Amino acid sequence: MSAAITVQNVSKKFRTYHPQRPNTIAELVVKGPNLLRAADQFWALRDVSFQIGQGQMLGVIGKNGAGKSTLLRLIGGVGQPDNGRIQVNGRIGALLDLGAGFHPDLSGRENTYISGVISGLLRQEISQRFDDIVAFAELEDFIDNPLRTYSTGMQMRLAFAIAAHIDPDVLLIDEVLAVGDLAFQRKCLDRIAQFRAAGCTILLVSHDADQVQKLCDEVLWLRQGQTVAHGEPEIVVGQYVADMADQTRRRTPAVTPTLHTSSGTTLQINKNRFGSLEMEITAVRLLDEDGTAVSEMESGSPLQVEITYQAPTPIKMPIVGVTVSREDGFVCFDTHTEAGGIKLREKEGEGRISLVLDRLDLVQGAYFVDVGLYEANWSHAYDYHWHVYPLLVTQGVGEKGVLAPPSHWLLDEETL
């Protein structure tokens, strides 16, 4: 099998500069640019090597600052490595940042053409695919509105739709599959499956270790710019999850007060509650569209997950995550504030944050809504509640699987 991507002994360094305040105007004039003092160089990547065969899918995992996004940018042609070489065979489609290449004052239509041209398409080719792009993104009613009026999910849907219609030989995806509702995520995953069937090579960066394990042929784990492990998904993801769990366990207090949730569940440390408790989840409510607390809902209805937290001391840029899973642990939906393009400011004292799901298209069954607060670099959990908040989804009988997207049958007259 020929290699679609070759990364050989790649290293990349950056420099940070700290401005030094001049003492006098004369010093400012004389020294000028020299007032910027270079700090120690920072190596974002160090001696990273791997190959991806044509049609294969590689997942890249690791904490924030591990070098994942830097790696994708270099492969995508954004910058050059300081050492080593990168070779990519074929046209690249890249989803590197939310709204990368988009102009907020231009319409969705105009941004589609600009992004298509940047990706190597001719204007005529974009015109031929335009209707399909808009339909895939489900933005027919908004495509001529300025992009600044789009929600995070709408922007990401448009970005994915554009990348999905340039027929890439190599697709680079950086933390975008957690954006959007369940039905759209399913559509994206189906499109990725189509790419793979057509021989497209895919490189996926994600914090969702479960998703990476299910989708990818191989997994690369980076830590501080260096390769920790590279190999079979089950083995590498298992090592990564065990490492993060170990970090969390070592920070988890041995004894904590017994707490009970509004649903009557007892929170027990190291059983259904994990974390350092430097920042705590004090209450979780599942709300319907009227703001009424519920533990049961109809499939396809809106759901709001309201999380109240307490931070006794300042916590820098925490990450909030929500997962919907079945009783057997199968993850149906997972998202977090970072994937949604939200960077929380330093938190201290009590606060509240909510995730609003416009519709939850799950088949009838029993589920749990798991919630967590995480350190800014994903090194450990501050407070994670697992299988504590039950949710019963009801609907008509006769459907199986996980998702229950809106659907109907079309019959020819002859079949009636």
C-alpha positions as CSV (number, residue, x, y, z in Angstrom):
1,M,0.0,0.0,0.0
2,S,1.5,3.4,-1.1
3,A,1.8,6.1,1.6
4,A,-0.6,9.1,1.3
5,I,1.1,11.0,4.1
6,T,4.8,10.6,5.2
7,V,6.0,12.5,8.3
8,Q,9.7,11.8,8.9
9,N,11.6,13.1,12.0
10,V,9.5,16.3,12.0
11,S,10.2,19.0,14.6
12,K,8.7,22.5,14.9
13,K,9.7,25.3,17.3
14,F,8.2,28.6,18.1
15,R,9.6,31.6,19.9
16,T,7.7,33.8,22.4
17,Y,8.5,37.4,22.9
18,H,8.0,39.5,26.1
19,P,7.9,43.2,25.7
20,Q,10.2,45.2,28.0
21,R,8.9,48.6,29.0
22,P,11.3,51.4,28.1
23,N,12.3,53.6,31.0
24,T,12.6,56.8,28.9
25,I,11.6,58.0,25.5
26,A,15.3,58.1,24.5
27,E,15.6,54.4,25.3
28,L,12.5,53.7,23.2
29,V,14.1,55.5,20.2
30,V,17.5,54.0,20.6
31,K,16.6,50.4,21.3
32,G,13.4,50.2,19.3
33,P,12.7,46.5,18.3
34,N,15.4,45.3,20.7
35,L,13.0,45.9,23.5
36,L,11.3,42.6,22.5
37,R,13.3,40.0,24.4
38,A,13.1,36.5,23.0
39,A,12.2,33.9,25.6
40,D,13.4,30.3,25.5
41,Q,12.3,28.6,22.3
42,F,9.4,26.2,22.6
43,W,9.3,23.0,20.7
44,A,5.7,22.2,19.6
45,L,6.9,18.9,17.9
46,R,10.0,16.9,18.4
47,D,11.1,14.1,16.0
48,V,7.7,12.9,15.1
49,S,7.5,10.1,12.4
50,F,4.7,8.1,10.9
51,Q,3.1,7.0,7.6
52,I,-0.5,6.8,6.6
53,G,-1.4,4.4,3.8
54,Q,-3.9,5.5,1.1
55,G,-7.4,5.1,2.3
56,Q,-6.4,4.7,5.9
57,M,-7.6,6.8,8.9
58,L,-5.2,7.9,11.6
59,G,-6.5,9.4,14.9
60,V,-4.3,11.8,16.9
61,I,-4.9,12.2,20.6
62,G,-3.3,14.1,23.5
63,K,-3.9,16.9,25.9
64,N,-4.0,20.6,24.8
65,G,-0.5,21.7,23.9
66,A,0.6,18.3,22.9
67,G,1.2,19.4,19.3
68,K,-1.8,17.9,17.6
69,S,-3.0,21.0,15.8
70,T,0.5,22.1,14.9
71,L,1.0,18.7,13.2
72,L,-2.2,19.0,11.2
73,R,-1.3,22.6,10.1
74,L,2.1,21.5,8.9
75,I,0.6,18.6,7.0
76,G,-1.9,21.0,5.5
77,G,0.8,23.3,4.3
78,V,0.4,26.0,6.9
79,G,4.0,26.6,7.9
80,Q,7.2,24.5,7.4
81,P,8.9,22.2,9.9
82,D,12.3,23.2,11.3
83,N,13.6,19.7,11.0
84,G,12.4,16.7,9.0
85,R,10.2,16.4,6.0
86,I,6.5,16.0,5.2
87,Q,5.1,14.5,2.0
88,V,1.4,14.5,1.0
89,N,0.2,12.9,-2.1
90,G,-3.0,14.3,-3.5
91,R,-5.5,17.2,-3.0
92,I,-5.9,18.2,0.7
93,G,-9.2,19.1,2.3
94,A,-8.7,20.7,5.7
95,L,-11.0,21.5,8.7
96,L,-8.4,23.0,11.0
97,D,-10.2,25.7,12.9
98,L,-13.8,26.9,13.3
99,G,-14.3,29.5,10.7
100,A,-10.8,29.4,9.4
101,G,-10.8,31.2,6.1
102,F,-14.2,32.6,6.7
103,H,-15.0,36.4,6.7
104,P,-17.7,37.3,9.2
105,D,-19.0,40.3,7.2
106,L,-19.5,38.2,4.0
107,S,-22.5,36.0,3.4
108,G,-22.4,32.2,3.6
109,R,-22.6,32.1,-0.2
110,E,-19.6,34.4,-0.6
111,N,-17.6,32.5,2.0
112,T,-18.4,29.2,0.2
113,Y,-16.9,30.5,-3.0
114,I,-13.8,31.9,-1.3
115,S,-13.2,28.7,0.7
116,G,-13.7,26.6,-2.4
117,V,-11.1,28.6,-4.3
118,I,-8.6,28.4,-1.4
119,S,-9.1,24.6,-1.5
120,G,-8.2,24.5,-5.2
121,L,-11.6,24.5,-6.9
122,L,-12.4,26.6,-9.9
123,R,-15.4,28.9,-9.6
124,Q,-17.3,26.8,-12.1
125,E,-16.7,23.7,-10.0
126,I,-18.0,25.5,-6.9
127,S,-21.1,26.6,-8.8
128,Q,-21.8,23.1,-9.9
129,R,-21.6,21.8,-6.3
130,F,-23.0,24.9,-4.5
131,D,-26.6,23.6,-4.1
132,D,-25.3,20.3,-2.7
133,I,-23.0,22.1,-0.2
134,V,-25.9,24.2,1.1
135,A,-28.2,21.3,1.3
136,F,-25.6,19.2,3.2
137,A,-25.1,22.1,5.7
138,E,-28.9,22.5,6.0
139,L,-28.5,26.3,5.6
140,E,-30.9,27.0,2.7
141,D,-32.7,29.7,4.6
142,F,-29.5,31.4,5.9
143,I,-26.9,31.1,3.1
144,D,-27.2,34.8,2.0
145,N,-27.0,36.1,5.6
146,P,-23.7,37.5,7.0
147,L,-21.6,34.8,8.6
148,R,-21.4,36.8,11.8
149,T,-25.1,36.0,12.3
150,Y,-24.4,32.2,12.2
151,S,-24.1,30.2,15.4
152,T,-21.0,28.1,16.0
153,G,-22.8,25.0,14.8
154,M,-24.0,26.7,11.6
155,Q,-20.4,27.8,10.8
156,M,-19.0,24.4,11.4
157,R,-21.7,22.7,9.3
158,L,-20.8,25.0,6.4
159,A,-17.1,24.4,6.8
160,F,-17.6,20.6,6.9
161,A,-20.0,20.8,3.9
162,I,-17.4,22.7,1.8
163,A,-14.6,20.3,2.7
164,A,-16.9,17.3,2.0
165,H,-17.5,18.5,-1.6
166,I,-14.1,19.3,-2.8
167,D,-13.3,15.5,-3.4
168,P,-10.1,15.5,-1.3
169,D,-7.5,12.8,-1.5
170,V,-6.5,13.6,2.0
171,L,-8.9,15.0,4.6
172,L,-7.6,16.7,7.8
173,I,-10.1,17.2,10.6
174,D,-9.3,19.0,13.8
175,E,-11.9,18.8,16.6
176,V,-15.1,19.4,14.6
177,L,-17.2,16.3,14.9
178,A,-18.5,17.3,18.3
179,V,-20.3,20.4,16.9
180,G,-23.9,20.1,15.8
181,D,-26.9,18.0,16.7
182,L,-26.9,14.2,16.7
183,A,-28.4,13.9,13.2
184,F,-25.8,16.2,11.7
185,Q,-23.0,14.4,13.4
186,R,-24.3,11.1,12.0
187,K,-24.4,12.7,8.5
188,C,-20.8,13.8,8.9
189,L,-19.7,10.3,10.0
190,D,-21.6,8.8,7.0
191,R,-19.7,11.2,4.7
192,I,-16.4,10.2,6.3
193,A,-17.4,6.5,5.6
194,Q,-18.0,7.4,2.0
195,F,-14.6,9.1,1.7
196,R,-12.9,6.0,3.1
197,A,-14.8,3.8,0.7
198,A,-13.6,6.0,-2.1
199,G,-9.9,5.7,-1.0
200,C,-9.6,9.0,0.8
201,T,-7.0,9.2,3.6
202,I,-8.1,10.9,6.8
203,L,-6.3,12.4,9.7
204,L,-8.5,13.1,12.7
205,V,-7.6,15.1,15.8
206,S,-10.1,14.6,18.7
207,H,-10.4,14.6,22.4
208,D,-13.1,12.0,22.1
209,A,-11.0,8.8,22.6
210,D,-14.1,6.6,22.2
211,Q,-14.8,8.1,18.8
212,V,-11.2,7.8,17.7
213,Q,-11.1,4.1,18.7
214,K,-14.2,3.3,16.7
215,L,-13.3,5.2,13.5
216,C,-9.6,4.9,13.1
217,D,-7.2,2.2,11.8
218,E,-4.3,3.5,13.8
219,V,-3.9,6.0,16.7
220,L,-1.0,8.4,17.4
221,W,-0.7,9.7,21.0
222,L,1.3,12.9,21.5
223,R,2.6,14.4,24.7
224,Q,4.5,17.7,24.8
225,G,5.3,17.3,21.1
226,Q,6.7,13.8,21.3
227,T,5.2,10.4,20.3
228,V,4.1,8.4,23.3
229,A,2.5,5.6,21.4
230,H,1.5,4.7,17.9
231,G,-0.4,1.6,16.9
232,E,-3.7,-0.2,17.1
233,P,-6.6,2.0,18.4
234,E,-7.7,-0.3,21.2
235,I,-4.2,-0.5,22.7
236,V,-3.2,3.2,22.3
237,V,-6.5,4.6,23.4
238,G,-6.5,2.2,26.3
239,Q,-3.1,3.5,27.4
240,Y,-4.2,7.2,27.0
241,V,-7.5,6.7,28.9
242,A,-5.6,4.8,31.7
243,D,-3.1,7.6,31.9
244,M,-5.7,10.3,32.2
245,A,-7.7,8.2,34.8
246,D,-4.5,7.8,36.8
247,Q,-3.9,11.5,36.8
248,T,-7.5,12.1,38.0
249,R,-7.3,9.3,40.7
250,R,-4.1,10.7,42.1
251,R,-5.8,14.1,42.5
252,T,-9.1,12.7,43.9
253,P,-9.5,13.3,47.7
254,A,-9.7,10.1,49.8
255,V,-12.7,11.2,51.8
256,T,-15.5,13.6,50.7
257,P,-19.0,14.4,52.2
258,T,-21.8,12.1,51.0
259,L,-24.1,14.0,48.5
260,H,-27.4,13.2,47.0
261,T,-28.7,14.4,43.6
262,S,-32.3,15.6,43.0
263,S,-33.0,12.2,41.4
264,G,-32.0,10.5,44.6
265,T,-28.7,9.1,43.4
266,T,-25.9,9.1,45.9
267,L,-22.6,10.5,44.7
268,Q,-19.7,8.2,45.7
269,I,-16.1,9.1,45.1
270,N,-14.3,6.8,42.8
271,K,-17.5,5.0,42.0
272,N,-19.7,7.4,40.1
273,R,-17.8,10.6,40.9
274,F,-14.2,11.3,40.0
275,G,-11.9,14.3,40.1
276,S,-9.7,16.6,42.2
277,L,-12.7,18.6,43.3
278,E,-10.8,21.9,42.9
279,M,-13.9,22.9,41.1
280,E,-17.2,21.1,41.9
281,I,-20.5,20.4,40.1
282,T,-23.1,21.3,42.7
283,A,-26.3,20.7,40.7
284,V,-27.4,19.3,37.4
285,R,-30.9,19.7,35.9
286,L,-32.3,18.3,32.7
287,L,-34.9,20.8,31.4
288,D,-37.5,20.6,28.7
289,E,-38.3,23.6,26.3
290,D,-40.5,25.2,29.0
291,G,-37.6,25.1,31.6
292,T,-39.3,22.3,33.6
293,A,-37.0,19.7,35.2
294,V,-37.5,16.3,33.5
295,S,-36.2,12.8,33.7
296,E,-38.2,11.6,30.7
297,M,-38.7,13.1,27.2
298,E,-40.0,12.2,23.8
299,S,-37.5,11.4,21.1
300,G,-36.8,14.5,19.0
301,S,-37.7,17.0,21.7
302,P,-35.3,19.7,22.9
303,L,-33.2,19.2,26.0
304,Q,-31.2,21.6,28.1
305,V,-28.5,20.3,30.5
306,E,-28.0,23.0,33.2
307,I,-24.8,22.6,35.3
308,T,-24.2,24.6,38.4
309,Y,-20.6,24.7,39.7
310,Q,-18.6,26.1,42.5
311,A,-14.9,27.1,42.4
312,P,-13.5,28.0,45.8
313,T,-10.3,29.4,44.2
314,P,-9.7,30.8,40.7
315,I,-9.7,28.2,38.0
316,K,-8.2,29.1,34.6
317,M,-10.2,28.3,31.5
318,P,-12.0,25.1,32.6
319,I,-13.6,22.8,30.1
320,V,-17.2,21.7,30.5
321,G,-18.3,18.4,28.9
322,V,-21.6,16.5,28.5
323,T,-22.0,13.0,27.3
324,V,-25.2,11.0,26.6
325,S,-24.7,7.3,26.9
326,R,-26.7,4.1,27.2
327,E,-26.8,1.9,30.2
328,D,-24.2,-0.4,28.7
329,G,-21.8,2.6,28.4
330,F,-22.2,3.1,24.6
331,V,-21.6,6.8,23.9
332,C,-24.4,8.2,21.8
333,F,-23.3,11.9,22.0
334,D,-20.4,13.7,23.4
335,T,-19.4,17.4,23.3
336,H,-17.6,20.0,25.3
337,T,-17.1,23.8,25.4
338,E,-13.8,23.6,23.6
339,A,-15.3,21.7,20.7
340,G,-18.0,24.4,20.5
341,G,-15.4,27.1,20.1
342,I,-16.0,28.4,23.7
343,K,-13.1,29.4,25.9
344,L,-14.3,30.0,29.4
345,R,-12.7,32.8,31.4
346,E,-11.1,32.3,34.8
347,K,-13.8,31.0,37.1
348,E,-14.2,31.7,40.9
349,G,-17.3,31.3,43.1
350,E,-20.6,29.9,41.9
351,G,-21.7,29.9,38.3
352,R,-24.0,28.2,35.8
353,I,-23.6,26.9,32.3
354,S,-26.1,25.1,30.0
355,L,-25.9,22.9,26.9
356,V,-29.0,23.3,24.7
357,L,-29.8,20.4,22.4
358,D,-32.3,21.6,19.8
359,R,-33.5,18.1,19.5
360,L,-32.4,14.8,20.9
361,D,-33.0,12.1,18.2
362,L,-32.5,8.9,20.2
363,V,-34.6,5.8,19.9
364,Q,-36.7,4.7,22.9
365,G,-34.7,3.5,25.8
366,A,-32.9,4.3,29.1
367,Y,-29.9,6.7,29.0
368,F,-27.6,8.7,31.3
369,V,-26.4,12.2,30.9
370,D,-22.8,12.4,32.2
371,V,-21.3,15.8,33.0
372,G,-17.7,16.8,33.8
373,L,-15.5,19.8,34.5
374,Y,-11.9,19.4,33.2
375,E,-8.5,21.1,33.5
376,A,-7.7,23.5,30.6
377,N,-5.2,21.0,29.1
378,W,-7.3,17.9,29.7
379,S,-4.7,16.7,32.2
380,H,-7.4,15.6,34.7
381,A,-11.0,16.0,35.7
382,Y,-12.0,18.5,38.4
383,D,-15.4,16.8,38.9
384,Y,-16.9,14.1,36.7
385,H,-20.3,12.5,37.4
386,W,-20.8,9.2,35.6
387,H,-24.2,7.5,35.2
388,V,-25.7,9.8,37.8
389,Y,-28.5,11.6,35.9
390,P,-30.9,9.1,34.2
391,L,-33.0,10.1,31.1
392,L,-35.8,7.9,29.7
393,V,-36.5,8.5,26.0
394,T,-40.0,7.5,24.7
395,Q,-41.4,7.3,21.2
396,G,-43.4,4.9,19.0
397,V,-42.4,1.3,18.9
398,G,-40.7,-0.5,16.0
399,E,-37.4,1.3,15.6
400,K,-34.0,0.0,16.6
401,G,-30.5,1.3,16.8
402,V,-29.4,4.5,18.4
403,L,-30.6,7.5,16.4
404,A,-34.2,8.3,15.5
405,P,-33.9,11.1,12.9
406,P,-37.0,12.7,11.4
407,S,-38.1,10.4,8.5
408,H,-41.0,9.4,6.4
409,W,-41.8,6.9,3.6
410,L,-42.4,7.8,-0.1
411,L,-44.5,5.3,-2.0
412,D,-45.2,5.1,-5.7
413,E,-48.8,4.8,-6.5
414,E,-48.2,1.2,-7.8
415,T,-47.1,0.1,-4.4
416,L,-50.1,1.4,-2.5
